[in-house]
Amino acid sequence: MSKLTQAELDSQAGAQQTDTAGSGTPDVAAGKLSAVFPSYARYDISLVKGKGTWVWDDKGNKYLDFTSGLAVTSLGHAPEKVGAKLKDQIDTLWHVSNLFHIPGQDRVANLLTENSCADQVFFCNSGAEANEAAIKLARRYHQKIKGVDRYEVITFEQSFHGRTLATLTATGQQKVKEGFLPLPAGFKTVPLHDLPALEAAIGGHTAAIMLEMVLAEGGVLEVEPEFLNAVVALCKKHGLLLIVDEVQTGMGRTGKLFAHQHYGIEPDIFTLAKGIASGFPAGLMLGKGYLRDAFSPGSHASTFGGTPLATAVMAATIETMLEDELPQRAEEMGKYLTGLLKEKLADCSFVKDIRGKGLLIGIECQSPAGDIVLAGQKKGLLFVTAGPNVLRLLPNLYVSKEEIDQAVDIVSELIHTYAKQANGEVSS
Ligand SMILES: *Cc1c(COP(=O)(O)O)cnc(C)c1O
């Protein structure tokens, strides 16, 4: 089935997924265990092709993709302009060591620093690695530049910062820590929006406060602006660095190039990954100029960070986003999408809240909503959850009104049906 030609895939496009029970990976179908570690709970779909907002599975079924690889393919699947730059670079130079100058890094760093409050950029390969770099930079700034014994990072409950040992310790969710003890020292987590708890957590060893502007994995929860202002004030008062994790919220997703720009604040450090390179693996840690000397030669490194290939894709992605004013588009389309959802679900008491920023949108339900995601797949729409009760919609930033109309029709119908069933069960 995976040998289908393009024409065959196209001719089958739109066919509904009817019977996939018991399929999955070929190995599983043959009764053997997959050679891949089972660390992901995977949906029973194998995606093999994508274009714009659409993806196809190995059976030729076509889906409207409102996941974008979890906020990664923000220019849509296989964006042509970026693809052309990638192909050019493939014929030119893939990789050289960071022992040499890499002109693509300066290009990307200039684009990002000209469009943000940051002055310096470090190149790595993922969100977790970017957050590790942020934590390391904060510690080293205090210890080497300021000469003080500060190392502790304060984070918030329901946050998500990654899966390395340090970043899962920073993450405010118990489930990512189970079975991985002992955790590294130097982290404290306090409830979000609890100012007294935050103040109480700050001590002589505190180096930084780290947070997301919208807790995406934690249920699409926006940080209250007043609380954010209080965090900024506490950082100033105690000499702490403010680290904003923009791995999911960055690169136009929320309606500004970086989500912190909605609030008029300037973090000392912020991190990027998901949407930065259209699906090519890359992460970035950005910081203010006064942090520059904390990462002196030899202090931190990454073999694959900012290769010629990665920086070509990043530069093309960023340039395309700026040229086509995609953050603004995300803002407009986000308003359109949430407006339609609110209209269609106004009478549905199963829906507790519809919220979001730009095209990072959450629908909070009264009870676990994972089954709605599975039902959506059968109707040809892909979306995900954010915690058990919240449905999360993350279309690419070029998504059209027609595609949004289609998706909202499917989602609202599914929720209405599911709500009726849930009510039926309660009353019977
Ligand atoms: C996805 C994510 C990460 C981790 O990124 P990886 O590339 O998977 O390591 C960190 N922080 C936030 C907010 C994320 O959404």
The ligand as a Gaussian input file, in Angstrom:
#p B3LYP/6-31G(d) Opt

LIG

0 1
 C        7.480000      20.624000      22.530000
 C        7.922000      21.507000      23.618000
 C        9.183000      21.360000      24.231000
 C       10.123000      20.233000      23.886000
 O       10.565000      20.303000      22.572000
 P       11.311000      19.030000      21.919000
 O       11.749000      19.535000      20.577000
 O       10.330000      17.919000      21.855000
 O       12.447000      18.698000      22.800000
 C        9.544000      22.270000      25.196000
 N        8.721000      23.278000      25.565000
 C        7.509000      23.439000      25.000000
 C        6.648000      24.583000      25.435000
 C        7.060000      22.558000      24.025000
 O        5.835000      22.707000      23.501000

